[in-house]
Amino acid sequence: MKPPVFATLGCRLNAYESEAMKELAAAAGVEGAVVVNTCAVTAEAVRKAKQEIRRLARENPDAPIIVTGCAAQTEPETFAGMAEVTKVIGNHEKMLPETWAQMRVPNLIGETEKVQVDDIMSVKETAGHLIDGFGRHRAYVQVQNGCDHRCTFCIIPYGRGNSRSVPAGVVVEQIKRLRDRGFNEVVLTGVDLTSWGADLPGEPRLGDLVMRILKLVPDLPRLRISSIDSIEADENLMLAIATEPRLMPHLHLSLQAGDDMVLKRMKRRHLRDDAIAFCEEARRLRPGIVFGADIIAGFPTETEEMFQNSLKLVEECGLTFLHVFPYSARKGTPAARMPAVNGTAIKDRARRLREAGDHALGAHLQAQVGRELVILTEGPQAGRTETFTEVHFDTDQPEGTILTATIRGHDGKRLLV
């Protein structure tokens, strides 16, 4: 039996779902197919998806090509029109056992249509897909999917649907199972993580879930939160940051811009002062906490003065890990109809943001030299500190263990032990 080949593009949630799909495909007895799990966050992401499909088709000339993910959900006709593609399935359909039961090779299509993509907005629940995690060191647990917000640049709600939460009891049981398998770190992940609980009875908040996990899984050494919207941080989440050492001191923030007018045109729910105040408060509660952030360069109507406000935010918020996105218009979004910034200016602004990010990271790395840090090993010579800073060991270490080591230097990207 030849297992399917999976190619995953985009976010960590996609990677998580690819692991779940591997298990679903194996249980259904699917053989010899190529599955491409696409991303739709930018027009460039869709272009890369088509490029990857063509490459995989050349490398696997006899294999059926199954395309899924956010780009397949938002543009099914684009992929159905590609000669290389055998089947297009939506984001909801890809997580259903019955979908994979229809795809046994050699009769992959059978009597089903080439496109199997339903209305994602009609999906009301997100199942807690029980997978074994990635590698032997860190497990990702999907607790939420979809988004109720409609930022003007973003196509993702149309790929993921409205926000749905996995009940706390299901999450806790999964984390217990993962801990029993030996995982020392669990990361909570979702599309709009801080909206977790709004659709559940009693409308619990993300902080309630975090506190419940830490209480009910007392032997879990490390709990980590992926990207959050800081304006939605609740009281219990801030309490957990302040009082729970097992909650890792690293937060990735969905900031997107540092200028109030740009934020309003993006239809974000925070202003620059809100972002700065959140970082100051979190740092007061947990000295040493480290922040990452998403920032878009060259959003429509952004002037140089507006961009400077985003650039200054790196220092004003004390950001360490920067994810910079040159603005890319997504057809069907309100921002795509706004006056565009010159492409050369967009590239230049993205470059300057990345340079600011490199400088901030360098300063952070230098500040760790000589310190004794707690590290989770990810491979023979790789690991991450509690602040998610990369570490390189000069000798092999057992994967998935937590150890303490003194930092002897850095190479501009990683700490060296």
GICOR-V322241 format. One line per field, one symbol per residue. ss: DSSP state (A for helix, B for strand, O for the rest). psi: psi as a letter, one per 20 degrees, with the letter a starting at -180 (. if undefined). A space follows every 10 residues. Layout:
ss = ???
psi = ???
This chain:
ss = OOOOBBBBOO OAAAAAAAAA AAAAAAAAOO OOOBBBBBOO OOAAAAAAAA AAAAAAAAAO OOOOBBBBBA AAAAOAAAAA OOOOOOBBBO OOAAAOAAAA AOOOOOOOOO OOOOBBOOOA AAOOOOOOOO OOOBOOOBBB BBOBBOOOOO OOOOOAAAAA OOOBBOOAAA AAAAAAAAAA OOOOBBBBBO OOAAAOOOOO OOOOOAAAAA AAAAAAOOOO OBBBBOOBOA AAOOAAAAAA AAAOOOBOOB BBBBBBOOOA AAAAAAOOOO OAAAAAAAAA AAAAAOOOOB BBBBBBBOOO OOOAAAAAAA AAAAAAOOBB BBBBBBOOOO OOOAAAAOOO OOAAAAAAAA AAAAAAAAAA AAAAAAAAOO OBBBBBBBBO OBBBBOOOOB BBOOOOOOOO OBBBBBOOBB OOOOBBO
psi = poqqppppqb rhhggghhgg hggggghikp qjrppoorqj hrhhhgghgh ghghghhhhm hipqoppaah hhghlhhghh iphiphppqr hghijphhgh hikpqilggc jqqhpmoroh iipiqoqnoo rjapbjhpqp ooiqqrpirm qiipighihi arppqpqghg gghghgghgh ijpippppqr gmhijpihjq pilrrhhggg hgghgimijo hppqpbproh ijprghghgg hhinhioqlp pppnghrjph gggghikrjr rhhggghghg ghhghnpiqq prqppppkqp iprhgghhhg ghhgghilqg opopoppopo piqhhiiqpq qphhhggghg ghghghghgg ggggghiipi qoqppppiah kqaprhjkpq ppqiqqqpqj qprpqppiar jihqqp.
